[in-house]
Amino acid sequence: MARYVYDFTEGGRDMADLLGGKGSNLAEMTRLGLPVPPGFTLTTEACRAFLATGGEPAGLWEEVSAHLSALEASAGRVLGEPDDPLLLSVRSGAKFSMPGMMETILDIGLNDESVHGLAKVSGSERFAWDSYRRLVQMFGSTVMGVDSALFERSLALLKDLRGVRDDVHLTASDLTELVETYKNLIHLETGEHFPQSPAEQLRRAVLAVFGSWNGDRARLYRRREHIADDLGTAVNVQRMVFGNLGPDSGSGVAFTRDPATGRPGLYGDYLPDAQGEDVVAGIRNTVPLSELARLDPESYARLRAHTDTLERHYRDLCDIEFTIERGTLWMLQTRVGKRTAEAAFVLAAELTDEGLITPDEALARVSGDGLARLMFPRFDASATGTALARGVPASPGAAVGAVVFDTTRAVRRAAAGEKVVLVRQETTPDDLPGMIAAQAVLTSRGGKTSHAAVVARGMGKVCVCGAEELTVDTEARRFTTADGTVVEEGTVVSVDGSAGAVYAGAVPLVDSAVIRYLEDGRGDEGARHMVDAVARALSRADTVRRLEVRANADTPEDAARARRFGAQGIGLCRTEHMFLGERRRLVERMILAVTDAERDRALADLLPLQRRDFAGILEAMDGLPVTIRLLDPPLHEFLPDRTDLAVRIAAAEARGEEPDAHDVALLTAVNRMHEENPMLGLRGVRLGLVVPGLVAMQVRAIGEAVAERLLSGGAPEAEIMVPLVGDVRELRLVREEVRGVLADVSRATGVTVDCPVGTMIELPRAALTAGRIAEEAEFFSFGTNDLTQTTWGFSRDDVEAEFFSAYLDKGVFPTSPFETLDRDGVGRLVGIAVAEGRATRPDLKIGVCGEHGGDPDSVHFFHTAGLDYVSCSPFRVPVARLEAGRAALEGTEGSDSR
């Protein structure tokens, strides 16, 4: 029979799959000898069995009862006994941290009898009834399904009647009355009475936590964070310790370093006379941990010693929850803490310098997504003006948006394309959809360890918490600042998560310190610590990575920037981008040409312009490969819109005027070339085979640019790429033409011009016949945008707006296949093409030049698939460099991604 329950003394941190993150870390702290309230963990296997059948697995409760009996024996008390009750907490604990997304129930074991026993043994009637009302409220909402807002409304009404702001000012008599109100509310809403049996409370609480794995907010969070749905959650049952026993008690959250910046020092929040849920919920403003050093120096000293032990043991930033019960410190939880992107890089560098981790482990602990966030623009400090309010800089970055005051409106307005800022007194787990939809989160309560701060940091979302000078009125949909300024819903504000400030209007943006460092090697002196850490990570990645990183660039300026950002060449130079603007007229002439001579003259006029472009790009990338793709899109894209032309002609005729002859000719050409599905029509290699002279003009421009660079002492490495090949015979015909033109250029210039000719693999047929295509291709480059479209049968321009959001919501896609490569379908085609192409030509150079070349997860796939390089936009080059290095380390010790 499977075993479903483990005591804290039986586990360790290497058992997270079975015991969840919280349970395995509680066991690890117990093993280290830290003061952990005793308890036991119900495994993720028990949860999966429950979710599969809808009932508890056979033998589960017998195991729970046995562990409970042992816990009662060690405590010298029995669960819920009337005179001196043992009370328990029941908490979720999945393998990966999901802050606030699943359920917690505290004070299990209290009832109408044992509350009096608790009052007697604690010496505090108020404490006993405060604990009882918490249990009834948590159990009623979590287990019995009563809307939590009803409990909150009753509590708020009572505080208003008593004229108090905080819960701590309610008396024992007030709380006794509140318990009865809550119990009556439960009976009214459910038809059930609040259960008085401690055993029933425990059983139903455990099953409710199991069930919360499939709650709406948990499922949404997992989709957002790409956590598998089939993991399940463990449940931790633990003896209660109480931070709400008076001024010598309290609860807090500590970080061994600043989770926002990574700088050393004990950071966190403490709340006297409170349970832990009060701290993270932000319902009362906390005090900094430094205040605990004044209030209770002995407990603070013990906390510092324990946090030092944990950081050295875990070799990382640790996030710790603790409670002080009448001067006794208890450690309730630890985990590797969520941190901002800035903190991740700084921590990695500092822990390396301290000898706690190796340079490779440091690289594994940062990410391309984090680096991308650090490359986002920030506010121009010279243009910010006076802040509307200031609070805790909980999650850095710069965001601008219209103020909204609830999740529903945030989601709706964001879906309509509006940028919004979610403003709340404090967030709850139910606000997750709004936090995802918003550009930033602003709260008037809470600190760096509140729900809003923790979740926002995990998502890389801009967040300012604890802006106490703001009075947030969600009913009236406005907030008021300390000087009386009223900000209504819909007003645009700017939120600076790095400085903890909020400004009226849209503050201008400037480049980030990382971008300035990449551009000029200097960056921002104020961000030197972070920039140096990023530079070290990139340097290490460049040392260990196998994949080359190239850039997609179409101008000399883009090419030069890409080289400054570390690109090792150009993987995609789109020649069609050189035909835009004023040059569009020359393309029109080519399309409208009636005779071969007219077409040849138009192409001849395009030739020097293309040659000049290629020469500039080859100069910027001198000594590095430049892959130039021949014209790809259908020609109608270079002509005016069909409807606009028809309207202009019809309007002229309606006025009795002769329509413009050029417009008539253009409309005739547009109608002639009209296709129902132009992206699967006359484009790519097909254009080169159908339009005489087009390939020759482009290849001649490339060849002459190469010759020009060679004659001036340069080292050009141009490669010619043929797009949309589906059959080897297409490539063979074009390659023959290319060879002939380059031979002509060599004879005319007196220098040997020999450019490799390859193809894009962007059609399923090309991938499936890659072995034959490799007979003619000297290199492959996967065009994963078109390969994704043609494999899925999607038209990207249409489907993303039509149904992608529904597919993402329903979990059909974990993420858009245009953002992260579909490994099962498109990835399998890539694998086939790589294997068959190299079977024909072992030295075949293979890369990718679609959008996926800069996506962190996709880069790891391309490394594993055996590609030689990835190519992406210049701004994604540093991200790809970093991830290529991390991909090379996968499977080695310490390579877990955080």
C-alpha positions in Angstrom: 0.0 0.0 0.0 1.3 3.5 -0.8 2.5 5.7 2.0 0.8 9.1 2.1 2.0 10.8 5.3 5.5 11.7 6.6 6.5 13.3 9.8 8.6 16.5 9.6 11.5 14.4 11.1 11.4 12.0 8.1 11.9 14.3 5.1 14.3 16.7 3.6 14.6 19.4 0.9 15.3 16.8 -1.8 11.8 15.4 -1.4 9.9 18.4 -2.9 8.2 16.2 -5.5 6.6 14.1 -2.8 6.3 16.6 0.1 5.9 19.8 -1.8 8.2 22.8 -1.3 6.8 23.8 2.1 6.8 20.3 3.5 10.3 19.4 2.3 11.7 22.7 3.7 9.9 22.3 7.0 11.5 18.8 7.2 14.9 20.3 6.3 14.7 23.0 9.0 13.7 20.3 11.5 16.8 18.3 10.5 18.9 21.4 11.0 17.7 21.7 14.5 15.9 25.0 14.0 12.8 25.6 16.2 10.0 24.3 14.0 6.5 23.5 15.5 6.1 19.7 15.0 3.8 18.3 12.4 3.4 16.1 9.4 2.8 16.3 5.6 0.3 14.6 3.4 2.0 13.9 0.1 1.3 15.1 -3.4 0.5 11.5 -4.3 -2.4 11.6 -1.9 -3.6 14.8 -3.6 -3.4 13.3 -7.0 -5.3 10.2 -5.9 -8.0 12.5 -4.4 -8.3 14.6 -7.5 -8.5 11.5 -9.7 -11.3 9.8 -7.7 -13.0 12.6 -5.9 -12.5 10.8 -2.6 -9.6 10.3 -0.2 -7.3 7.4 -1.0 -7.7 4.1 0.9 -5.7 4.1 4.2 -5.1 7.9 4.2 -7.0 8.7 7.3 -5.6 5.8 9.2 -2.1 7.3 8.6 -3.2 10.8 9.5 -4.7 9.5 12.8 -1.5 7.7 13.7 0.6 10.8 13.1 -1.9 12.9 14.9 -1.8 10.6 17.9 2.0 10.9 17.9 1.8 14.7 17.7 -0.7 14.8 20.6 1.5 12.6 22.7 4.6 14.8 22.1 2.5 18.0 22.9 0.8 16.5 25.9 -2.5 17.8 24.6 -5.4 16.4 22.5 -6.8 18.0 19.4 -9.7 20.3 20.5 -10.0 19.0 24.0 -12.1 21.4 26.1 -9.7 22.3 28.9 -6.3 22.7 27.1 -6.8 22.1 23.3 -4.2 21.2 20.8 -4.8 23.4 17.8 -3.5 22.8 14.3 -2.8 24.7 11.1 -3.6 23.1 7.7 -1.6 24.6 4.8 -1.1 23.9 1.2 2.5 23.3 -0.2 3.0 22.5 -3.9 6.4 21.7 -5.3 6.7 25.2 -6.8 5.7 28.3 -4.8 2.2 29.5 -5.6 1.8 32.4 -3.1 -1.8 32.7 -1.9 -3.2 30.7 -4.7 -4.4 27.7 -2.6 -5.9 27.4 0.9 -4.8 27.8 4.5 -6.9 27.1 7.6 -5.6 28.1 11.0 -6.7 27.2 14.6 -8.3 23.8 13.7 -9.7 22.3 16.9 -11.5 25.3 18.3 -15.2 25.1 19.0 -17.8 26.5 21.4 -16.3 24.5 24.3 -12.5 24.6 23.7 -12.5 28.4 23.1 -13.1 28.7 26.8 -10.3 26.3 27.6 -7.9 28.2 25.3 -8.9 31.5 27.1 -8.1 30.0 30.4 -4.7 28.4 29.6 -3.6 31.5 27.7 -4.8 33.9 30.2 -6.4 36.0 27.4 -10.1 35.8 26.6 -9.6 38.2 23.7 -6.9 36.0 22.1 -9.1 32.9 22.3 -12.1 34.6 20.6 -9.8 36.2 18.0 -8.4 32.8 17.2 -11.9 31.3 17.0 -13.3 34.0 14.7 -10.3 33.4 12.4 -11.1 29.7 12.2 -14.8 30.2 11.5 -14.0 32.8 8.8 -11.3 30.7 7.1 -13.2 27.5 7.4 -16.5 29.1 6.2 -14.9 30.5 3.1 -12.3 27.9 2.2 -14.2 24.7 3.2 -17.8 25.6 3.1 -17.8 27.9 0.1 -19.2 31.1 1.7 -18.2 34.3 -0.1 -15.2 35.7 1.9 -16.5 39.2 1.2 -19.5 38.5 3.4 -17.2 37.9 6.4 -15.1 40.9 5.5 -18.3 43.0 5.4 -19.4 41.9 8.8 -16.0 42.6 10.3 -15.9 46.1 8.7 -19.4 46.9 9.9 -18.5 45.9 13.5 -15.3 48.0 13.4 -17.4 51.0 12.1 -19.9 50.5 14.9 -17.1 50.4 17.5 -15.3 53.3 16.0 -12.0 51.4 15.5 -9.8 51.1 12.5 -7.8 47.9 13.2 -8.9 44.4 14.4 -6.6 44.6 17.4 -8.9 47.3 19.0 -11.9 44.9 19.0 -12.6 43.6 22.5 -13.2 40.0 23.6 -16.9 40.8 23.8 -16.8 42.2 20.2 -15.1 39.1 18.9 -17.6 36.8 20.7 -20.4 38.6 18.9 -18.5 38.4 15.6 -18.1 34.6 16.0 -21.9 34.2 16.4 -22.4 36.5 13.4 -20.1 34.4 11.3 -21.7 31.1 12.4 -25.2 32.5 11.6 -23.8 33.6 8.2 -22.5 30.1 7.4 -25.9 28.6 8.3 -27.8 31.1 6.2 -25.5 30.6 3.2 -25.0 26.9 3.3 -27.8 25.4 5.4 -25.1 23.8 7.5 -23.8 24.6 11.0 -20.2 25.3 11.6 -18.8 21.8 12.6 -18.0 21.5 16.3 -16.1 18.2 15.9 -12.3 18.9 15.7 -11.8 15.6 13.8 -14.3 16.7 11.2 -12.7 20.1 11.0 -9.3 18.6 10.3 -10.6 16.1 7.7 -12.7 18.6 5.7 -9.8 21.2 5.9 -7.3 18.7 4.4 -9.7 17.7 1.6 -10.5 21.4 0.9 -6.8 22.2 0.5 -6.4 19.2 -1.9 -9.4 20.5 -3.9 -8.0 24.1 -4.0 -5.3 22.8 -6.4 -7.9 23.0 -9.1 -9.4 26.3 -8.0 -9.7 29.0 -10.6 -6.9 31.2 -9.3 -4.5 28.3 -8.8 -5.1 27.2 -12.4 -4.6 30.7 -13.7 -1.4 31.1 -11.8 0.0 27.8 -13.1 -0.8 28.8 -16.6 0.9 32.1 -16.1 4.0 30.5 -14.5 4.0 27.4 -16.7 3.6 25.0 -13.8 2.2 21.6 -14.8 -1.4 20.8 -13.8 -0.7 17.2 -12.8 1.7 17.8 -9.9 -0.9 18.3 -7.1 -0.2 19.9 -3.7 1.0 18.5 -0.4 -0.8 19.4 2.8 1.1 20.3 6.0 -0.6 19.8 9.3 1.3 21.6 12.1 0.9 22.5 15.7 -0.3 26.1 16.0 1.9 28.7 17.6 0.4 32.1 18.2 1.6 35.5 17.3 -1.6 37.1 18.4 -1.1 36.6 22.2 -0.2 40.2 23.0 2.6 42.8 22.5 5.3 40.2 23.3 4.1 38.1 20.4 3.9 38.7 16.6 4.5 37.3 13.2 6.8 38.3 10.4 8.4 37.5 7.0 12.1 37.9 6.5 14.4 37.7 3.5 18.1 37.0 4.0 18.8 39.7 1.4 16.8 42.5 -0.2 14.6 40.6 -2.8 14.3 43.8 -4.8 17.9 44.7 -5.2 19.8 41.6 -4.0 21.9 43.7 -1.6 23.0 42.1 1.8 21.1 42.6 5.0 18.0 41.1 6.7 14.9 42.5 5.1 11.3 42.0 5.9 8.2 43.0 7.8 7.0 42.3 11.4 3.5 42.8 12.9 3.2 42.6 16.6 0.2 40.8 18.1 -0.7 39.2 14.8 -0.9 35.9 13.0 1.1 35.3 9.8 -1.9 35.7 7.5 -2.2 39.3 8.7 1.4 40.1 7.5 1.0 38.8 3.9 -2.6 40.0 3.5 -1.5 43.6 4.1 -4.6 44.3 6.2 -2.4 46.2 8.7 0.7 48.1 7.9 3.7 46.3 9.2 6.9 47.6 10.8 10.4 46.9 9.4 12.4 44.0 10.9 14.7 46.6 12.4 11.9 47.6 14.7 11.8 44.0 16.0 15.4 44.5 17.2 14.1 47.2 19.5 10.9 45.5 20.6 12.5 42.1 21.3 16.3 42.1 20.9 16.7 38.4 21.9 14.2 37.1 19.4 15.8 39.3 16.7 19.3 38.0 17.5 18.0 34.4 17.3 16.2 35.2 14.0 19.5 36.6 12.5 21.4 33.5 13.5 18.7 31.2 12.0 18.6 33.2 8.8 22.4 33.1 8.4 22.2 29.3 8.9 19.6 28.9 6.2 21.3 31.1 3.7 24.6 29.2 4.1 22.7 25.9 3.9 20.6 26.7 0.9 23.4 28.9 -0.7 20.7 31.3 -1.8 18.4 34.1 -0.8 15.9 32.6 1.6 12.3 33.7 2.3 11.3 32.9 5.9 8.1 33.1 7.8 8.3 33.2 11.6 6.2 33.7 14.7 7.1 34.9 18.2 4.9 33.4 20.9 5.4 35.3 24.1 9.1 35.7 23.5 9.7 32.3 21.9 10.8 32.3 18.3 9.3 29.7 15.9 10.3 29.1 12.3 7.2 28.3 10.2 8.5 28.2 6.7 11.5 28.7 4.4 12.0 28.6 0.7 14.4 30.0 -1.9 12.9 33.4 -2.2 11.4 35.0 -5.3 13.4 38.0 -6.4 13.4 40.7 -9.0 15.5 40.4 -12.1 18.0 42.9 -10.7 18.3 41.0 -7.5 18.8 37.7 -9.3 21.8 39.0 -11.2 23.3 40.8 -8.1 22.8 37.8 -5.9 24.4 35.5 -8.4 27.5 37.7 -8.5 27.7 38.2 -4.8 27.2 34.6 -3.8 29.9 33.7 -6.3 32.3 36.2 -4.7 31.4 34.8 -1.3 32.3 31.3 -2.4 28.9 29.9 -1.8 28.2 29.0 -5.5 30.3 28.5 -8.6 30.2 30.7 -11.7 28.2 28.1 -13.6 25.7 27.9 -10.7 25.5 31.7 -10.8 24.7 31.6 -14.6 22.0 28.9 -13.9 20.3 31.2 -11.4 19.6 34.1 -13.8 17.4 34.0 -16.8 16.9 35.6 -20.2 13.4 36.7 -19.2 14.9 38.5 -16.3 17.6 40.2 -18.5 14.9 41.3 -20.9 13.0 43.0 -18.1 16.2 44.8 -17.1 16.5 46.1 -20.7 13.0 47.7 -20.5 13.1 51.5 -20.5 12.8 53.5 -17.2 11.4 56.9 -16.4 13.3 60.0 -17.2 14.1 61.3 -13.7 14.3 64.9 -15.0 10.7 64.8 -16.1 9.0 63.1 -13.2 7.9 66.2 -11.2 6.4 65.9 -7.7 5.2 62.4 -6.8 1.5 61.9 -6.0 2.5 59.4 -3.4 5.4 57.2 -2.3 5.4 53.7 -1.0 7.5 50.5 -0.8 9.4 49.8 -4.0 8.2 46.2 -4.1 9.0 45.2 -7.7 11.0 47.5 -10.0 10.3 48.8 -13.4 8.4 51.7 -15.1 4.8 51.4 -16.1 2.1 53.8 -17.4 -1.6 53.2 -17.4 -5.1 54.3 -16.5 -6.2 53.7 -12.9 -8.7 50.9 -12.3 -10.0 49.7 -8.9 -11.1 46.1 -9.4 -9.9 43.0 -11.2 -12.9 42.7 -13.5 -12.4 46.2 -15.0 -8.7 45.7 -15.2 -9.2 42.5 -17.3 -11.9 44.0 -19.5 -10.0 47.2 -20.3 -6.7 45.5 -20.9 -8.5 43.1 -23.3 -9.7 46.1 -25.2 -6.0 47.2 -25.7 -5.8 49.8 -22.9 -2.9 49.9 -20.4 -4.1 49.9 -16.8 -2.8 50.2 -13.3 -4.6 48.2 -10.7 -5.1 50.2 -7.4 -6.2 48.4 -4.3 -6.0 48.9 -0.5 -4.4 45.5 -0.6 -4.6 42.6 -3.1 -5.9 39.1 -2.4 -5.4 35.9 -4.4 -8.7 36.7 -6.2 -7.0 39.7 -7.7 -4.6 37.6 -9.7 -6.4 38.0 -13.1 -6.3 41.8 -12.6 -2.6 41.8 -11.7 -1.8 39.8 -14.8 -3.8 42.2 -17.0 -2.3 45.4 -15.4 0.9 47.1 -16.3 1.5 47.8 -12.6 0.0 47.3 -9.1 -0.4 50.0 -6.5 -1.6 49.4 -2.9 -2.1 51.6 0.0 -1.2 48.9 2.5 1.4 46.1 2.8 5.1 45.9 2.4 7.7 43.9 0.5 6.3 40.7 1.8 2.6 41.4 1.2 0.7 39.3 -1.3 0.9 42.1 -3.9 4.7 42.4 -3.6 5.4 38.6 -3.7 3.2 37.8 -6.6 4.2 40.9 -8.6 7.9 40.1 -8.1 7.3 36.5 -9.3 5.6 37.8 -12.5 8.1 40.6 -13.1 5.2 43.1 -12.7 5.9 46.7 -11.6 4.6 47.1 -8.0 4.5 49.8 -5.3 3.0 48.7 -2.0 2.2 50.5 1.3 1.6 54.0 -0.1 0.0 55.0 3.2 -0.7 58.6 2.2 -3.3 57.3 -0.4 -6.9 56.9 0.7 -8.3 54.3 -1.7 -12.1 54.3 -2.1 -13.0 51.3 -4.3 -16.7 52.1 -4.1 -16.3 55.6 -5.4 -13.5 54.4 -7.8 -11.0 57.0 -6.8 -8.0 57.6 -4.5 -7.1 60.7 -2.6 -3.5 61.8 -1.9 -2.2 63.4 1.3 -2.6 67.0 -0.2 -6.2 66.3 -1.2 -5.7 65.6 -4.9 -8.4 63.2 -6.1 -7.5 60.7 -8.8 -10.6 59.2 -10.5 -10.8 55.9 -12.3 -9.4 56.2 -15.9 -6.8 58.8 -15.0 -3.4 58.0 -16.4 -0.6 57.6 -13.8 3.0 56.5 -14.0 4.3 53.9 -11.4 8.0 53.7 -10.7 8.5 50.3 -9.0 12.3 51.0 -8.5 11.8 54.2 -6.6 8.4 53.4 -5.0 6.8 56.5 -6.5 3.6 57.3 -8.4 3.3 60.3 -10.7 0.4 62.0 -12.5 0.3 61.5 -16.2 2.6 59.7 -18.6 6.2 60.2 -17.6 8.6 59.9 -20.6 10.9 56.9 -20.8 14.6 56.6 -21.3 16.9 53.6 -22.1 17.7 51.3 -19.2 21.1 51.2 -17.6 21.7 47.8 -19.2 21.0 49.1 -22.7 23.3 52.1 -22.1 26.0 49.7 -21.0 25.6 47.5 -24.0 25.7 50.6 -26.3 28.7 52.4 -24.8 30.2 50.1 -22.2 29.6 52.6 -19.4 25.9 52.6 -18.4 24.5 54.4 -15.3 26.8 54.9 -12.3 23.8 54.6 -10.0 23.1 51.1 -11.4 26.8 50.1 -11.6 26.3 47.1 -9.2 23.5 45.6 -11.2 25.2 46.3 -14.6 28.4 44.7 -13.5 26.5 41.6 -12.4 24.8 41.4 -15.8 28.1 41.8 -17.6 29.6 39.0 -15.6 26.7 36.7 -16.4 26.9 37.4 -20.1 30.7 36.9 -20.0 30.3 33.5 -18.4 27.5 32.5 -20.9 29.8 33.4 -23.8 32.5 31.2 -22.3 30.4 28.1 -22.0 27.8 28.3 -24.8 28.0 26.2 -27.9 25.3 28.1 -29.9 26.4 31.2 -31.8 24.0 34.1 -31.6 23.3 36.2 -34.7 20.9 39.1 -35.3 18.1 39.8 -37.7 19.1 43.2 -39.2 18.2 45.0 -42.4 20.2 48.2 -42.1 23.8 49.1 -41.4 22.5 50.9 -38.2 20.8 47.7 -36.9 23.8 45.7 -37.8 26.2 47.9 -35.9 23.9 47.9 -32.9 23.6 44.1 -33.0 27.4 43.8 -33.1 27.7 46.1 -30.0 25.2 43.8 -28.3 27.4 40.8 -29.0 25.9 39.4 -32.2 28.3 37.1 -34.1 26.8 37.9 -37.5 23.5 38.4 -39.2 21.2 35.4 -39.5 18.5 37.2 -41.5 18.8 40.3 -43.6 15.4 40.8 -45.2 15.9 42.4 -48.6 12.2 43.4 -49.0 12.6 46.0 -46.2 15.0 47.8 -48.6 12.1 48.2 -51.1 10.0 50.4 -48.8 9.6 54.2 -48.7 10.5 56.0 -51.9 11.9 52.8 -53.5 8.4 51.4 -53.6 7.9 53.3 -56.9 10.7 51.3 -58.5 9.0 48.1 -57.5 5.8 49.4 -58.9 7.6 50.1 -62.2 8.9 46.5 -62.2 5.4 45.1 -61.6 3.7 47.3 -64.1 6.3 46.7 -66.8 4.7 45.6 -70.1 7.9 44.6 -71.9 11.0 42.8 -70.8 13.0 46.0 -71.5 10.8 48.0 -69.1 11.2 45.4 -66.4 14.9 45.2 -66.9 15.2 49.0 -66.6 13.3 49.0 -63.3 15.5 46.3 -61.9 18.6 48.1 -63.1 17.5 51.2 -61.2 17.0 49.0 -58.1 20.5 47.4 -58.4 22.7 50.2 -57.1 20.4 50.9 -54.2 20.5 47.3 -53.1 24.2 47.2 -53.6 24.7 50.2 -51.4 22.6 48.7 -48.6 24.4 45.4 -48.7 27.8 47.1 -48.7 26.9 49.1 -45.6 25.7 46.0 -43.7 28.7 44.0 -44.8 31.0 46.8 -43.5 29.2 46.9 -40.2 29.6 43.1 -39.8 33.0 42.8 -41.4 34.5 39.5 -40.7 31.2 38.0 -39.6 28.6 36.1 -41.6 25.7 38.0 -43.1 22.8 35.8 -44.4 20.9 37.7 -47.0 17.4 36.4 -47.8 16.2 36.9 -51.4 12.8 38.6 -51.8 10.1 36.8 -49.9 6.7 38.5 -49.7 4.2 38.6 -52.5 4.6 41.5 -54.8 1.1 43.0 -54.1 2.5 44.1 -50.7 4.5 46.8 -52.5 1.3 48.2 -54.2 -1.4 50.4 -52.8 -4.4 48.9 -51.1 -6.9 47.4 -53.5 -9.9 49.1 -51.8 -8.2 52.5 -51.6 -7.4 52.3 -55.4 -11.0 51.3 -56.2 -12.5 54.1 -54.1 -10.2 56.7 -55.7 -11.1 55.6 -59.2 -14.9 55.4 -58.4 -14.8 58.9 -56.8 -13.2 60.4 -59.9 -15.7 58.7 -62.1 -18.6 59.9 -59.8 -17.3 63.5 -60.3 -17.3 63.0 -64.0 -13.5 63.1 -64.2 -11.1 60.8 -65.9 -9.5 58.5 -63.3 -5.8 58.8 -62.9 -4.1 56.5 -65.4 -1.5 55.3 -62.9 -4.2 54.4 -60.4 -6.0 52.4 -63.1 -2.8 50.6 -64.0 -2.1 49.8 -60.4 -5.6 48.5 -59.8 -5.3 46.3 -62.8 -2.1 44.9 -61.5 -3.5 44.4 -58.0 -6.5 42.6 -59.4 -4.2 40.4 -61.6 -2.1 39.5 -58.6 -5.0 39.1 -56.1 -4.8 35.8 -54.2 -7.2 34.4 -51.6 -4.3 33.3 -49.4 -1.3 35.3 -50.6 1.0 33.9 -47.8 0.6 30.5 -49.5 0.7 31.9 -53.0 3.3 33.6 -55.3 6.1 34.5 -52.9 9.5 33.3 -51.9 11.4 31.1 -54.3 8.3 31.0 -56.5 8.8 34.7 -57.3 12.4 34.1 -58.3 11.4 31.4 -60.7 8.4 33.3 -62.2 9.7 36.9 -62.4 12.6 37.1 -64.8 15.6 39.0 -63.6 14.6 39.4 -60.0 17.0 36.8 -58.5 19.8 38.0 -60.9 19.4 41.6 -59.8 19.6 40.8 -56.1 22.4 38.4 -56.4 24.4 40.8 -58.6 23.9 43.5 -55.9 25.2 41.1 -53.3 28.1 40.0 -55.4 29.2 43.5 -56.3 28.9 44.6 -52.6 31.1 41.7 -51.6 33.7 42.6 -54.4 33.7 46.2 -53.3 34.4 45.2 -49.7 37.2 42.8 -50.8 38.8 45.4 -53.0 38.8 47.9 -50.1 40.5 45.4 -47.8 37.4 44.2 -46.0 36.5 40.6 -45.0 32.8 40.2 -46.1 31.1 36.9 -45.5 27.8 37.1 -47.4 25.5 34.1 -47.6 22.5 33.9 -49.9 19.4 32.4 -48.6 16.4 31.2 -50.7 13.0 31.4 -49.0 10.0 29.1 -49.0 11.6 26.2 -50.7 9.4 23.1 -50.7 11.3 21.0 -53.3 14.9 20.5 -54.0 14.3 21.2 -57.7 13.3 24.8 -56.8 16.5 25.3 -55.0 18.6 23.7 -57.8 17.2 26.1 -60.4 17.8 29.2 -58.3 21.3 28.0 -57.2 22.3 27.6 -60.9 21.2 31.1 -61.6 23.1 32.4 -58.5 26.3 30.6 -59.5 26.1 32.1 -63.0 25.6 35.7 -61.7 28.4 35.4 -59.2 30.8 34.1 -61.9 29.9 37.2 -64.0 30.6 39.5 -61.1 34.0 37.7 -60.4 35.0 38.2 -64.1 33.9 41.8 -64.1 35.6 42.8 -60.8 38.7 40.6 -61.0 38.1 39.2 -57.5 36.6 35.8 -56.7 33.1 36.2 -55.2 31.8 32.9 -53.8 28.8 33.1 -51.5 27.3 30.0 -49.9 23.8 29.3 -51.0 21.3 27.9 -48.5 17.6 27.8 -47.9 15.0 28.5 -45.2 13.2 25.5 -43.9 9.7 27.0 -43.3 7.4 24.4 -44.9 6.6 21.0 -43.5 7.5 19.4 -46.8 10.9 21.0 -46.7 11.5 19.6 -43.3 10.3 16.1 -44.3 12.5 16.2 -47.5 15.5 17.9 -45.9 17.8 15.1 -46.9 17.2 15.8 -50.6 17.2 19.6 -50.1 20.6 19.3 -48.4 22.0 18.0 -51.7 21.8 21.6 -53.0 21.8 23.7 -49.8 25.0 24.6 -48.1 23.2 25.8 -45.0 19.7 25.6 -43.5 17.9 28.3 -41.5 14.6 27.5 -39.9 11.9 30.1 -40.5 9.9 29.1 -37.5 7.2 31.8 -38.0 6.0 30.3 -41.3 6.8 26.8 -40.2 4.5 27.3 -37.2 1.8 28.7 -39.4 2.0 26.0 -42.0 2.3 23.2 -39.4 -0.7 24.4 -37.4 -2.7 25.6 -40.3 -2.8 29.1 -38.8 -2.7 32.5 -40.3 -1.0 34.4 -37.6 -2.4 37.8 -38.6 -5.9 36.4 -38.1 -5.9 33.8 -35.4 -4.0 35.7 -32.7 -6.9 38.2 -32.5 -9.6 35.6 -33.1 -9.1 32.8 -30.7 -5.7 32.6 -29.2 -6.9 34.2 -25.9 -9.5 31.5 -25.6 -7.0 28.8 -26.3 -4.7 30.2 -23.7 -7.5 30.5 -21.1 -8.6 26.9 -21.8 -5.1 25.6 -21.6 -5.0 24.4 -25.2 -1.7 26.3 -25.4 0.5 26.8 -22.4 1.8 29.8 -24.3 1.5 31.1 -27.9 3.3 28.8 -30.3 4.5 32.0 -32.1 6.3 33.1 -28.9 7.7 29.7 -27.7 8.3 26.9 -30.1 5.8 24.1 -30.2 8.2 21.2 -29.4 5.8 18.4 -30.1 4.8 19.5 -33.6 7.1 22.1 -35.1 10.0 20.9 -32.9 9.6 17.4 -34.3 9.9 18.7 -37.8 13.0 20.6 -36.8 14.5 17.4 -35.4 13.8 15.5 -38.6 15.3 18.2 -40.8 18.4 18.4 -38.8 19.0 14.7 -38.8 18.2 14.1 -42.5 20.0 17.2 -43.6 23.2 16.3 -41.8 22.9 12.7 -43.0 23.3 14.0 -46.5 25.8 16.8 -45.7 27.6 16.3 -42.4 29.1 19.8 -42.3 25.7 21.4 -42.9 25.4 24.7 -41.0 22.0 25.0 -39.4 20.4 28.0 -37.6 17.0 29.6 -36.9 15.9 33.1 -37.8 12.3 33.2 -36.7 11.0 35.1 -33.7 11.8 32.0 -31.6 15.5 32.6 -31.9 15.3 35.1 -29.0 12.8 33.2 -26.8 14.6 31.7 -23.8 12.8 28.4 -23.7 13.1 28.0 -27.5 16.9 28.7 -27.3 17.2 25.7 -25.0 15.4 23.5 -27.5 17.6 24.7 -30.4 20.7 23.9 -28.3 19.4 20.4 -27.7 18.4 19.9 -31.3 21.9 20.5 -32.4 21.6 23.8 -34.3 24.7 25.9 -34.8 23.2 29.3 -34.2 20.1 31.3 -33.3 19.2 34.7 -34.8 17.0 37.3 -33.3 16.3 41.0 -33.2 19.3 43.1 -31.9 17.6 43.8 -28.6 17.2 40.1 -28.0 20.8 39.2 -28.7 21.9 39.6 -25.1 19.0 37.4 -24.0 19.9 34.7 -26.5 23.5 34.8 -25.5 22.6 34.3 -21.8 20.2 31.5 -22.5 22.6 29.8 -24.9 25.0 29.6 -22.0 22.4 28.4 -19.6 21.3 25.7 -22.1 24.9 24.4 -22.3 24.8 23.9 -18.5 21.5 22.1 -18.4 21.7 18.8 -16.6 24.8 19.9 -14.6 24.7 20.5 -10.9 23.0 23.7 -9.8 21.2 24.4 -13.1 17.7 24.8 -11.6 16.1 27.9 -13.1 14.6 30.3 -10.6 
